[in-house]
Amino acid sequence: MTLQMEKVVFKYSGTFLVVLLSILTLGIYIGYWFLNRKEAIQSISRKNEVPFRWWMVFTVFLSLSFLLFFVETYLFTPYGRVIIESVQIILVYYFLGLLYYSVFRIKERIENHYEAVQMNRILLFLFHIWYLQYKINQLHKEESEELVMGEGLA
């Protein structure tokens, strides 16, 4: 498996750390993950296929939902809480649609840009950014191995 002789533009992050942060922040880190890797994603794709403005909106939505979880009983009547919950359920479905649309667009871009990478669609569906980060980390490992092998030849 040979990589194209291009530097990996994505940030290396421990996969376990990405999983842990996603769970501890109740999904807020997922929005941060996309926004933090915006330049890398755009550098391997000429098209703007990942809607980063929507990721900004949903990161704010997830943050507000997290805060509302703790204070909604003090701020809203039972009827108000039901309305808030209904809106949140609708927005969660939009969030899931945005998540899967984005990860599959990034998968296509990575596979087109780095010829050695092949991603499993089922694993991508089940583990979304966690699987993407795992594959990005593999790219970093292969790049460092090539550098070591290249230095041995010189």
PLY file of the C-alpha trace (Angstrom):
ply
format ascii 1.0
element vertex 154
property float x
property float y
property float z
element edge 153
property int vertex1
property int vertex2
end_header
0.00 0.00 0.00
1.65 3.17 -1.13
0.46 6.62 -0.39
0.56 9.42 -2.85
3.59 11.50 -2.03
1.45 14.18 -0.44
1.48 15.22 3.17
-1.54 14.21 5.22
-3.42 17.46 5.80
-5.73 16.16 8.51
-4.99 16.57 12.18
-3.92 13.48 14.13
-6.13 12.82 17.16
-6.34 9.69 19.22
-9.43 7.73 18.22
-10.20 6.85 21.83
-10.03 10.55 22.74
-12.45 11.44 19.93
-14.90 8.76 21.12
-14.56 9.86 24.75
-15.04 13.56 23.99
-18.06 12.83 21.77
-19.74 10.90 24.57
-18.79 13.22 27.43
-19.97 16.33 25.59
-23.17 14.58 24.43
-22.33 15.17 20.76
-21.09 18.76 20.92
-17.58 17.56 20.05
-18.87 16.11 16.75
-19.71 19.61 15.54
-16.36 20.88 16.81
-14.58 18.03 14.99
-16.02 19.11 11.63
-15.38 22.80 12.21
-11.82 22.15 13.41
-11.00 20.17 10.24
-12.67 22.58 7.81
-9.44 23.73 6.12
-8.14 20.19 5.70
-11.42 19.02 4.18
-11.56 21.97 1.82
-7.91 21.51 0.81
-8.56 18.04 -0.63
-11.80 19.03 -2.35
-12.40 21.81 -4.82
-16.14 21.67 -4.16
-17.68 22.84 -0.93
-19.50 19.57 -0.27
-19.62 19.72 3.52
-22.01 22.45 4.77
-19.85 24.03 7.49
-22.36 26.81 8.17
-24.87 24.16 9.18
-22.23 22.57 11.40
-21.85 25.92 13.15
-25.64 26.09 13.64
-25.85 22.54 14.99
-22.88 22.99 17.30
-24.69 25.96 18.84
-27.93 23.92 18.93
-26.21 21.02 20.71
-24.62 23.40 23.20
-27.94 25.08 23.96
-29.67 21.70 24.26
-27.01 20.61 26.73
-27.62 23.73 28.85
-31.41 23.43 28.58
-31.21 19.87 29.85
-30.13 21.22 33.25
-32.30 24.33 33.53
-35.48 23.63 31.57
-37.46 22.53 34.65
-36.79 25.92 36.24
-37.46 28.00 33.11
-40.45 26.34 31.44
-43.85 25.03 32.37
-44.63 21.38 31.59
-46.29 22.52 28.35
-43.21 24.58 27.43
-40.93 21.62 28.08
-43.03 19.44 25.74
-42.74 22.05 22.97
-38.96 22.36 23.51
-38.63 18.57 23.42
-40.64 18.37 20.18
-38.41 20.95 18.51
-35.31 19.17 19.74
-36.48 15.83 18.31
-37.04 17.42 14.90
-33.62 19.10 15.00
-31.91 15.87 16.07
-33.14 14.19 12.88
-31.74 17.08 10.84
-28.48 16.74 12.77
-28.26 13.02 11.95
-28.93 13.74 8.28
-26.19 16.38 8.27
-23.80 14.03 10.08
-24.21 11.18 7.62
-24.23 13.43 4.57
-20.97 15.02 5.75
-19.11 11.84 6.69
-19.92 10.16 3.39
-18.81 13.25 1.42
-15.55 13.32 3.40
-15.10 9.58 2.80
-15.38 10.14 -0.96
-12.89 13.02 -0.87
-10.34 11.08 1.20
-10.61 7.99 -1.01
-10.16 10.12 -4.13
-7.24 12.07 -2.69
-5.33 9.21 -1.03
-5.36 6.19 -3.29
-4.33 3.77 -0.53
-7.41 4.45 1.60
-10.52 2.32 1.30
-13.29 2.79 3.86
-16.01 0.36 4.83
-19.44 2.01 4.42
-21.05 -0.03 7.19
-18.34 0.89 9.69
-18.59 4.51 8.57
-22.36 4.43 9.13
-22.02 2.89 12.58
-19.04 4.87 13.86
-19.15 8.12 11.75
-16.33 10.54 12.80
-14.71 7.90 14.98
-14.08 5.69 11.96
-12.97 8.68 9.86
-10.48 9.66 12.54
-9.20 6.09 12.75
-8.56 6.06 8.99
-6.90 9.50 9.15
-4.63 8.21 11.90
-3.71 5.25 9.69
-2.69 7.74 6.99
-0.40 9.45 9.48
1.17 6.10 10.45
1.76 5.16 6.80
3.26 8.60 6.13
5.67 8.28 9.05
6.64 4.75 7.93
7.39 6.05 4.43
9.54 8.82 5.90
11.52 6.30 7.97
11.93 3.97 5.00
12.99 6.92 2.80
15.63 8.00 5.32
17.03 4.47 5.42
17.64 4.57 1.66
19.54 7.86 1.75
0 1
1 2
2 3
3 4
4 5
5 6
6 7
7 8
8 9
9 10
10 11
11 12
12 13
13 14
14 15
15 16
16 17
17 18
18 19
19 20
20 21
21 22
22 23
23 24
24 25
25 26
26 27
27 28
28 29
29 30
30 31
31 32
32 33
33 34
34 35
35 36
36 37
37 38
38 39
39 40
40 41
41 42
42 43
43 44
44 45
45 46
46 47
47 48
48 49
49 50
50 51
51 52
52 53
53 54
54 55
55 56
56 57
57 58
58 59
59 60
60 61
61 62
62 63
63 64
64 65
65 66
66 67
67 68
68 69
69 70
70 71
71 72
72 73
73 74
74 75
75 76
76 77
77 78
78 79
79 80
80 81
81 82
82 83
83 84
84 85
85 86
86 87
87 88
88 89
89 90
90 91
91 92
92 93
93 94
94 95
95 96
96 97
97 98
98 99
99 100
100 101
101 102
102 103
103 104
104 105
105 106
106 107
107 108
108 109
109 110
110 111
111 112
112 113
113 114
114 115
115 116
116 117
117 118
118 119
119 120
120 121
121 122
122 123
123 124
124 125
125 126
126 127
127 128
128 129
129 130
130 131
131 132
132 133
133 134
134 135
135 136
136 137
137 138
138 139
139 140
140 141
141 142
142 143
143 144
144 145
145 146
146 147
147 148
148 149
149 150
150 151
151 152
152 153
